[in-house]
Amino acid sequence: MYENIDFNSIDLTQEPPVSEPERQYYFIAKCRQYVKEQEELAGHPLTADVVTFGCQMNARDSEKLSGILEQVGYTLSDSEEADFVIYNTCTVRDNANQRVYGRLGFCNSMKRKNPHKKIALCGCMMQEQNVIDKLKKSYRFVDLIFGTHNIFKFAELLCRMFESSGMIIDIWKDSDQIVEDLPVERKYPFKSGINIMFGCNNFCTYCIVPYVRGREKSRRPKEILQEIEKLADDGVVEIMLLGQNVNSYGKNLEDEISFAQLLQEVEKIDKIKRIRFMTSHPKDLSDELIEVMKNSDKICRHLHLPLQSGSTKILKAMNRRYTKEQYLELAAKIRREIPDISLTTDIMVGFPGETAEDVDDTIDVIRKVGFDNAFTFIYSVRTGTPAAAMEQVPEEEVHAGFDRVLEAVQETARKQVARLQGQTLTALVEEVNEQDASLVTGRLSNNTIVHFPGSADLIGQIVPVKLEECHGFYYTGHRVEETK
């Protein structure tokens, strides 16, 4: 819809519309005037840089921010020296917060040199009251702060920023509002993430996400499918369906639809060749979903299934609502039904109360499942979560456990990835190799990376590649000519 809008024809003498997204179109038109005025003062075209921390959902949100920035007249940049820098933040772990504070210190020095420079903060970190208090006290040079629930209001907030000389803060505790059809600037022309739901209902005791993202809200399937069809017409061949727990998609809709049923509808879109999704919660992964994946030619042979811990005692303390035995049974069922599946996971070490025996249980699961890869990390205290009030594990014990888990992950992952050697599989070419311009980098259906000789004209194509040599977690190979 917005592609057909002539923003220059919008009458700004009228009051802004109440309904969305028309209200945001009005403010985009108004912002265009402000950007032109700022360009005249600065003496050059204004640039903007969106810096993303965190998950794929944040990356998708950043594409929406970039789309609006382009529509209002900014030229997108990859440099924090841009005239406008917006940090889309993550707060899953404390080090993510510290990185943002570090970048702000750097930006403050640049802002002193460029009086026209604007700085904005958004995302999950902004939903924490202690963060807002700190920003108001120590980072008064920030121009705009907003959270996860009102990102659709970005154009309106930009107007307020241009009209104010002080810090603008607009944080919503929660919202059930989903605004469709706002501008988006995709990072890749051939693949795209699609938000199918927002928020989380699980309340794992270590996790801040339900508090900053709110309760689960599913988009209507009609809007999702229309967006995917539009992307397919625009050249996208691979899509990733995104949600904090995609397995519970549709439960809050009037006409309930399961995630497996949504996948079957997406499969019907001809130009889409590959379908990915994340993240899946083990407690909600259904036999129906396994069956749909098993029989699909489009759903990628990759499933990210966060374990977090292999200890039933720790899983209960985490409020994960499955046991070690249930996870092993589920993984075995998936491997049995879809033998070529790649299973990856998240593993946390150092959760309050974890002992060396609990770490042994985690290593036992790693070896029995045989993960193709795992994101292994140390538990981070998040203020406001139940786990923050629990007795913490001594740091030296945490690091000892982490080293043991990491070693087990690397050992099993190498074996899993090596099993593909000599096979010919299809790869979506994503880029020219950064280290060697004579190579291109592709991604297999199971998410494994392969580098092989090729040129930039292959980017966005799905081509057969023979996997010749395994280098631990990636392959080198050569393209195989397709037979008619």
N, C-alpha and C positions, 0 to 999 in steps of 0.2 A: 504493500500500500504506500509506504513512504517514498518509494522510488518514483511515484507519479506525482509527488507533491512539489509544487513550485513555491519554495519558501519565500521568494521575493514578492509573491502576490498576496501573502497573508497580511491582512489589515491589522496593524499594531495599534491603531487608535481605538480599537474595540477592546473590551475586557477579555482576558484569556478564557478559553472554553473550560468547562468543568469536567467534561468527559475525557478519558484517556484513549488512545495516545494523542488525540487532537491538541490537548493542552500542551504537551511537550513539543509538538510541531510549532505551536505559537512561540514558545520560548526559544526554540532553535532559531526561528526567524529573528527574534529580538537579539539573541546573542550574536548573530551575524553582523549586526550594526555595531555592537560593542567591540567586536574583534577588529572591524575595519577602523574604528576610532583609535584603538590601541596600536594598530599597525602604523597609522599616521604619526602617532607620538613616538613610537619606537624607531621609525624610519626603515623598517624591513618587515617582510612577511613573518607572522608569528608561528613558532614551532611548538609542538607538544609531544611529550614522551610519557607513555603509560608503562610503569614498572610493576610487574606482577610477582607476588610472592604466593606460594601455596599450590593448591590443587588445580585440577582441570576445570573445575567449576569457576574458580577465580580467573583462569585464563579465558574462559568464555565470557565472563563479565567484563574483562578488559577489552575484548573485541567490541562489546557494546559501547563501552566508554570511548574507544577509538573511533567508532562509527559516528558518534555524536560530535566528537571533536572535529572530525573532518567536515561534517555538515555545517558546523558553525564557522568554519574558515581557517582552522589551524592546519598546518602542514605537519604530518606525523614524523617524528624523529626517533632515533635510538640512543639519543644522548641526554643525560640528565642536565646538560647545559642548556636545554631547551627553555623557551620562554614560559612554558607551563609544564610542570611535572606533577603527575598524580601517582601515588603509591597505593596499589590495590593489595591490602595486607592480609596476612594469615596469622592465626593465633593458636594453632594446634600445639606448638611447642614454644617455650620461652625464647629460644635462640632466634626464632623468626621475629619476635618483638624487638629484640636487641639489634638485629640487623636494620630494622626500620629506623630506630633511634639514631643509629650510626649514619644512615643515609641522610637523615634530616640535618644532622650537624654539618655534613658536607654541603648540603643545599643552602644552608643559612649563609655560608661564606660566599656562595655564588650570588645569592639574592642581594647581598650588600653591593656587589659590582653591577648588578642588573636591576634597576629599580622597577622595571616592568615585569619581572619574573613573578609567577604565581605558583604556589605549592598547595596540593590537595592530598588528603588522605581518605581512604575508604576501605571497605572490606571488614572481615571478621574482627580484627583487632580493635576496631573502632566501637564495637558493641560492648566493650568492657569499660565500666565506669571509672576504674582506677587509671586506665589509659587516658581517658578524656580529661580527668583531673590533672594528670601529669602534663598533658599537652597544653592545657590552659595555663598552667603555672610556668613551664619551662620552655615552651615552643610557641610563643605568641606570634611568631612570624608566619605560621601556617595560615593560609587564607581560607581553606574550605575543608570541612570534616563531615563525612556522612557514612552510613553503615551499610548493612547488607539488604535491608528491607525496602529501602527507598532509592535504589540505584536507578530505577526507571525515571526518577525525577532529576537526573543529572543536568539536563538542559536548564530546568527551572532553577536549580541550585547555582549553576554557572551565572545566570542573570543576577541572582542575589549577590554573588561574589563580586561581579563587576560594579554593582550599585552600592557596595559597602566598602568602608575603609578598614574594617576590623575583621576578626575571625568569625566565619559562619560555621555553626555547628547544627546539624540536623540529623539526629539519631532517633530511630523508631525502635521501640521494644519488640514489636512483632507486627506482622501484617499478613492478611490473607489475600492481598491484591497481587495479581499477576498481569502485567501490562504487555501485550503482544505488539509486534510490528514496529519496533524502534530501529533506528539505523545500526548496522553492524559492519565493522571492518575486519574481515577474516585474515588471520595470519597466513593460512595456506589456501590456495585456490582449489586444491584437489581433495582436501579433507576438512572436516569441521566437527566440533563438539555441539551437542544439542542438549540443553537443559530440559529434562522431562519432569523434574520435580525439585522442590526446594525444601530444606529443613530436615530434621531428624526426630524420631520419636523414641529412640532407644535408650538414651541417658546412660551410657556406659560411665562408670564412676570416675574415670580418668579424663573424660572428654568434655571440652567446652563447647563443641559444635552446636548441640541443641539449644544452648543458651544464647549463642550469637547468631545462629541461622534460623532459629525458631522451629515450630512444629512442622510436620510434613504437609506439603501442599503439592498436589499433582496437577500438571497442566492437562487440559483436555486433549484427548488423542487427535481430534480434528485439527487443532492448532499445531500440534507436533508434526503430523503428517504433511500439512500444508507447508510448513517451514522446510521439511526435508525435501519435498517435491521441488520447491523453489531453489534449494541448494543444488539438487541434482540437475536442474535445468541450467544452472550456472557453472556446471563442470565438476561438482563434487562427486567423487566416486566412493569415498569412505566416510562414514559418520560414526561418532561415538556418543551414545546416549548416556547422559550424566545425571547422577543423583547421589546423595549421601548413602542411600540404601535403595537401589533400583528394584530390588526384589519385592518391596512393599508398594511399588507404584500402583496407583489407581484406587487404593482403599478408601480415600476420602472423596472420591468423585460420586456424583449422584447415580450415574450409570457405571457401576463398578466394572473395571476391566483389569485383568492380570497383566503383569509385565510380559509374560510369555505370549499372551494374545497381542499385545502391542508390537512385539517383535515380529510376529507373523504378518501384521499389517505393513510394517516397514519393509519387509522382504518383498512385498508386491510392487515396490517402486523400482521400475526397470533399471534406471541409470545408476542406481546405487549398487555397487559391486561388493562392498564390505561393510559389515555392521559390527561395531564394538560396543562395550558398555562397562561402566564401573560406577559405584562399587557395590559388590554383593555382600550381604550379611549372611553368614552360614545358617542362622536359625530360620531364615525366610526363603532359602533356595529350594524350590519345589521340584518334584518329579516332572511336572509339566514343562518347566523351563529346560531341564536336562533333555527331555524328549524333543523339544523344539530345536535346541542346539544340535542335537545328534542328527536330525534330519535336514538341517539347513545347509545350503551351498553358499550362503552369504555371511552367516554369523561366524566371526573369526574363531579359530581354534585356540582361544586364550580366555582363561577365567581367573580374575583376581579375587581371591577368597581369603580375606584377612583372618588369621589365626589369633594373633596377639599373644597368646600363651598356650603351651601344651599341658599345663597343669589345671586339672578340674577345680582344685581349691582356689587358684588364682583367677580362673575364668569366672567362678561364682562371685568373688570379691569385685571383679570388674563389671559384673552384671551383664555378661555376654549371653547368658541363657542357652548355652550348650556345654556339653562335657567334652573331655578329650576323646572319649570313645565315640561320641556322636560325630565329632569332626572327622575322625579317621574313617568312620563308616560312610560318611558323605563323600569324602575324597575318593575312597575306593569305588563307590558307585559311579562317580563321574568318570574315573579312569576306565572302568569296565564298559560303560555305555559309549564313551567318546575316547577311544584309545590314543588318538593323536592330539589330545588336548594338552595345552601348556598351562600348568597351574602355578600361579605366583601368589604371594601373600605378604602381609605385614606382621612383624614380630616385635613385641615390646619386651625389653629387659629392664628389671629394676622396679617393677610395680611394688607398692608397699606390701610387706609381708613375704615377698618372694625369697625362697631359700635356694641353696645349691641343688637340692632334690627337685624343686620345681623347675629349675633350669634343665635338669636332666630329662624331665618329662617333655619339655619343649624340644630338646634335641632328638628325643625319641620320635616325636611327630615329624620333625624335619626329615629324618632318615626313612621313616615308613611311607610318607607321602611322596618324597622325592620332588621337592619344588624346583621349578625351572629358574626361579629367582625369588628373592625376598627382600623387601625393604626392612632392614633391621635397625632399630633405634632404641635409645635409652629413654625410659619414662621421664616425662617432664611435668613438674608440679604446675597445675593450672588453678589459680585462685578461683574459688567459687564452686569447684567440683568436690564431691564427697571424698575422693581419694586424697585431696590436698590435706585433709584433717587426719589421715591415717599415719601410722608410724612408718617413716621412710627407711629404706635400706641403706646401710653405709656405702659410701661412694666406691671404696675399694672392692667391695663385694659385687656391686653393680658392674664395674668394668671387667672384673674377672669373668662374670657370667656372660657379658656381652661378647668378649673375645671368644669364648667357647661356642656360643651360638653362631657367631659370624663364620667361624671356621667350618662348622657343620653345614651351614647354608652354602658356602662356596664349594665345598666338597661335593655335595649332592647336585648343585646347579650345574657344575661343569659336566658331570656324568649325563645329566638330562639333556643339556644342549648338544653334547657330542654325539648323541644317538642319531642326529639328523645327517651326519656326514655322509656324502655320496649321493644324497637324495636330490631330486630336482623339484623345487617348490616355487610358487609364485610370490613375487615381492612387489610391493608398491614403492616405486622410486620416489624418495622424498627430497633429496638434495644432492648437489655435487659434494663429494667428500672434502671435508675441510683441510685434511692433511695432504691429499693427493688429488689434484684437479683432473687426473685421467680416470678417476673412479667416481662412481655414484654410490649413494647409500640407500638401501631399500629396507623395508620391513616386511617380514613374513607374516602370514595369517596368525601364527602363534606368538607374534610380537618380537621374535628374534631379529637382530640386525644383521644384514649382509652387505659387504662392500664388493663391488665388481666393476670391471671396465665399462665405461659408458659416458655419455655426454648429457648436457643440460636438457636436450630435447626429449629425454626419457622421463623427466620429472612429471609426476602425476599419472604415469602409466603403470599398469600391473603386468609384469613380464616374468616368464619362467627363468629361474636361475639354478644352476647346479652348485650345490654347496660342497666346495672342495676341501677347505681346511678350517678346522675349528680352532679359534683362538680364545678359548675359555668361555666367554659370554657372547661372542659374535663370530661370524663366518666371513671368509673371503671365497669368491667363486667366479663364475662367468655366466653370462646370459646364454640361454639356449634358444635357438631359432624355433619358433612355433611352426608345427606342421599343420597344413590346412585339413 
